[in-house]
């Protein structure tokens, strides 16, 4: 499945550098969170200034318009940007986040399973594995199937049940022996812990799918806001720098 879209996905997730790139993305997410909180602190209006600060109005003039675009985009997009950055950090750094959650709520750990090859017996078909998985979750929808990677590999059938926030990466999973068709282990999100529920929500919140198409559109728009904030932030810095230089020249 190497396509243009998977390339973009890998670039976004790991900068095409796998582990080190993923850690870099996570660190950048933390920097983004700190930047958002610092921006909120700098913007915070004084007593009696809230209505003026929240007014949706872009003033005339490059300097004032740049300031208005920067502050209004940051303030009204803050909740979405915080959500994107926070969930991005959790998704990029699971090896650091999971140990923080584990003491508070036990997390699901799939058992180490493998198939038992039998002389003269071929592997079952993927259709058979799917039907065996659906026997345990008859109301579920098949999303995708992982096939055995070698002679000892297993089928992993990934199903989606109503109520799961994530349709792309559902957490109804069934592991099946590739020869006998025995169900080796399964995962039912209806019985998961609070910690697992927290983790399961991260990806659907990050890409907005937890709230359907409107949520995905909002996530898309929020994903464009950092570019706007960066451009207007640099412009704002240049304006202030020029103003300081002009003041120094006059003095």
C-alpha positions as CSV (number, residue, x, y, z in Angstrom):
1,X,0.0,0.0,0.0
2,X,2.6,2.6,-0.9
3,X,0.8,5.4,-2.6
4,X,0.9,9.2,-2.7
5,X,-1.5,9.4,0.2
6,X,0.4,6.9,2.4
7,X,3.6,8.9,1.7
8,X,1.8,12.0,3.0
9,X,0.6,10.1,6.0
10,X,4.2,8.8,6.8
11,X,5.5,12.3,6.3
12,X,3.0,13.7,8.8
13,X,3.4,10.8,11.3
14,X,7.2,10.3,11.3
15,X,8.8,12.7,8.8
16,X,9.7,9.6,6.7
17,X,12.3,8.8,9.4
18,X,10.4,6.1,11.3
19,X,11.2,6.0,15.1
20,X,13.4,9.1,15.3
21,X,11.1,11.1,13.1
22,X,8.1,10.1,15.2
23,X,9.8,11.3,18.3
24,X,10.7,14.5,16.6
25,X,7.0,15.0,15.7
26,X,6.0,14.4,19.3
27,X,8.5,16.9,20.6
28,X,7.3,19.5,18.0
29,X,3.8,18.8,19.3
30,X,4.9,19.6,22.8
31,X,6.5,22.8,21.5
32,X,3.3,23.7,19.8
33,X,1.4,23.3,23.1
34,X,3.8,25.5,24.9
35,X,3.5,28.1,22.1
36,X,-0.3,28.1,22.3
37,X,-0.3,28.6,26.1
38,X,2.3,31.4,25.8
39,X,0.2,33.1,23.1
40,X,-2.9,32.8,25.3
41,X,-0.9,34.4,28.1
42,X,0.3,37.3,25.9
43,X,-3.2,37.9,24.5
44,X,-5.1,37.6,27.8
45,X,-7.2,40.9,28.1
46,X,-7.5,43.0,31.1
47,X,-10.6,43.6,33.2
48,X,-13.4,45.0,31.1
49,X,-11.6,44.4,27.8
50,X,-13.0,41.0,26.9
51,X,-15.7,42.1,24.5
52,X,-13.2,44.2,22.6
53,X,-10.6,41.4,22.6
54,X,-13.1,38.9,21.2
55,X,-14.7,41.2,18.6
56,X,-14.6,39.6,15.2
57,X,-13.2,42.6,13.3
58,X,-10.2,43.1,11.1
59,X,-9.0,46.7,11.2
60,X,-7.5,48.5,8.3
61,X,-3.8,48.9,7.8
62,X,-1.2,46.1,7.4
63,X,0.1,46.2,11.0
64,X,-3.3,46.2,12.7
65,X,-4.8,43.7,10.3
66,X,-1.8,41.3,10.9
67,X,-2.3,41.6,14.6
68,X,-6.0,41.0,14.4
69,X,-5.6,37.9,12.1
70,X,-3.0,36.5,14.4
71,X,-4.9,37.0,17.7
72,X,-8.4,36.0,16.4
73,X,-7.1,32.9,14.7
74,X,-5.3,31.9,17.8
75,X,-8.1,32.6,20.2
76,X,-11.0,31.1,18.2
77,X,-9.0,28.2,17.1
78,X,-7.4,27.6,20.5
79,X,-9.6,24.6,21.5
80,X,-9.1,22.9,18.2
81,X,-5.4,23.5,18.1
82,X,-4.9,22.3,21.7
83,X,-6.8,19.2,20.8
84,X,-4.8,18.5,17.6
85,X,-1.5,19.1,19.4
86,X,-2.3,17.1,22.5
87,X,-3.7,14.1,20.6
88,X,-0.8,14.3,18.2
89,X,1.7,14.0,21.0
90,X,-0.1,11.0,22.5
91,X,-0.2,9.3,19.1
92,X,3.5,10.0,18.3
93,X,4.9,9.1,21.7
94,X,2.9,6.0,22.9
95,X,6.0,4.5,24.5
96,X,6.2,7.5,26.8
97,X,2.5,8.1,27.3
98,X,1.4,4.5,28.1
99,X,3.7,4.1,31.2
100,X,2.0,7.3,32.6
101,X,-1.5,5.8,32.2
102,X,-0.7,2.2,33.2
103,X,-0.5,2.9,37.0
104,X,-3.9,4.6,36.9
105,X,-5.7,2.2,34.7
106,X,-4.6,-1.2,33.3
107,X,-4.1,-1.2,29.5
108,X,-4.8,-3.9,27.0
109,X,-1.8,-5.9,25.9
110,X,-2.4,-8.5,23.2
111,X,-1.1,-11.9,24.0
112,X,1.8,-13.3,22.1
113,X,0.1,-15.7,19.8
114,X,1.1,-17.8,16.8
115,X,-0.4,-20.4,14.5
116,X,0.3,-24.1,14.8
117,X,1.3,-25.4,11.3
118,X,0.0,-28.9,10.6
119,X,1.5,-31.3,8.1
120,X,-0.4,-31.2,4.8
121,X,-2.9,-28.7,6.0
122,X,-3.0,-25.4,4.1
123,X,-3.9,-22.1,5.7
124,X,-7.5,-21.2,5.8
125,X,-8.8,-18.5,3.4
126,X,-9.2,-14.9,4.6
127,X,-12.9,-15.2,4.0
128,X,-13.0,-18.0,6.5
129,X,-11.1,-16.0,9.1
130,X,-13.5,-13.1,8.7
131,X,-16.6,-15.4,9.1
132,X,-15.0,-16.9,12.3
133,X,-14.4,-13.4,13.7
134,X,-18.0,-12.3,12.9
135,X,-19.3,-15.3,14.7
136,X,-18.1,-13.6,17.9
137,X,-19.2,-10.1,16.9
138,X,-22.2,-10.7,14.5
139,X,-23.3,-7.0,14.5
140,X,-19.8,-5.7,13.7
141,X,-18.6,-4.3,10.3
142,X,-15.4,-5.7,8.8
143,X,-12.8,-2.9,8.3
144,X,-9.6,-4.7,7.4
145,X,-7.7,-7.9,7.7
146,X,-4.1,-8.5,8.6
147,X,-2.8,-11.7,6.9
148,X,-0.1,-14.1,8.3
149,X,3.4,-12.7,7.7
150,X,5.0,-16.2,7.7
151,X,4.2,-19.9,8.5
152,X,3.7,-19.0,12.2
153,X,1.7,-15.9,11.6
154,X,-2.0,-15.4,12.4
155,X,-5.0,-13.6,10.9
156,X,-6.0,-10.5,12.7
157,X,-9.5,-9.4,11.7
158,X,-10.3,-5.8,12.6
159,X,-14.0,-5.0,13.1
160,X,-16.0,-1.9,14.0
161,X,-18.9,-2.0,16.4
162,X,-21.5,0.8,16.8
163,X,-20.3,3.2,19.5
164,X,-16.6,3.0,18.7
165,X,-15.3,6.5,18.0
166,X,-12.7,5.4,15.4
167,X,-13.8,3.8,12.1
168,X,-10.4,3.8,10.5
169,X,-8.6,2.0,13.4
170,X,-11.3,0.1,15.3
171,X,-10.5,-1.8,18.5
172,X,-12.7,-4.8,18.0
173,X,-9.9,-7.3,17.0
174,X,-9.9,-11.1,16.7
175,X,-6.7,-13.1,16.3
176,X,-7.2,-16.5,14.5
177,X,-5.0,-19.5,14.0
178,X,-4.2,-19.6,10.3
179,X,-4.6,-23.4,10.1
180,X,-7.1,-24.6,12.6
181,X,-9.3,-21.4,12.5
182,X,-9.3,-21.3,16.3
183,X,-9.8,-17.9,17.9
184,X,-6.5,-17.4,19.8
185,X,-7.5,-14.1,21.6
186,X,-9.8,-11.2,21.0
187,X,-10.4,-7.6,22.1
188,X,-13.8,-6.1,22.8
189,X,-13.8,-2.3,23.4
190,X,-17.1,-2.7,25.3
191,X,-15.1,-4.2,28.1
192,X,-12.0,-2.0,28.0
193,X,-10.6,0.1,30.9
194,X,-10.7,3.8,31.2
195,X,-7.1,4.1,30.2
196,X,-7.8,2.1,27.0
197,X,-10.9,4.3,26.3
198,X,-8.7,7.4,26.6
199,X,-6.2,6.0,24.1
200,X,-8.9,4.8,21.7
201,X,-10.3,8.3,21.4
202,X,-7.0,10.0,20.5
203,X,-6.9,9.2,16.7
204,X,-10.6,9.9,16.1
205,X,-10.3,13.2,17.9
206,X,-7.0,14.0,16.0
207,X,-8.5,13.6,12.6
208,X,-12.1,14.6,13.6
209,X,-13.8,11.4,12.5
210,X,-15.3,11.0,16.0
211,X,-17.8,13.7,15.0
212,X,-18.4,12.6,11.5
213,X,-17.9,14.7,8.4
214,X,-18.3,18.1,10.3
215,X,-15.6,17.0,12.7
216,X,-13.2,16.1,9.8
217,X,-13.9,19.5,8.2
218,X,-13.1,21.2,11.5
219,X,-9.9,19.2,11.9
220,X,-8.9,20.1,8.3
221,X,-9.5,23.8,9.0
222,X,-7.7,23.6,12.4
223,X,-4.8,21.9,10.6
224,X,-4.4,25.0,8.4
225,X,-4.4,27.5,11.3
226,X,-0.8,26.9,12.4
227,X,0.4,28.1,9.0
228,X,-1.7,31.2,9.4
229,X,-0.4,31.8,12.9
230,X,3.2,31.3,11.8
231,X,3.0,33.7,8.9
232,X,1.2,36.4,10.8
233,X,3.5,35.8,13.8
234,X,6.6,36.4,11.7
235,X,5.0,39.4,10.1
236,X,4.1,40.8,13.5
237,X,7.7,40.2,14.7
238,X,9.0,42.1,11.7
239,X,6.7,45.0,12.3
240,X,7.8,45.3,15.9
241,X,11.5,45.0,14.9
242,X,11.1,47.8,12.3
243,X,9.3,49.9,14.9
244,X,12.2,49.4,17.4
245,X,14.8,50.3,14.7
246,X,12.8,53.4,13.7
247,X,12.6,54.5,17.4
248,X,16.3,54.0,17.8
249,X,17.1,56.0,14.7
250,X,14.9,58.9,15.9
251,X,16.7,58.9,19.3
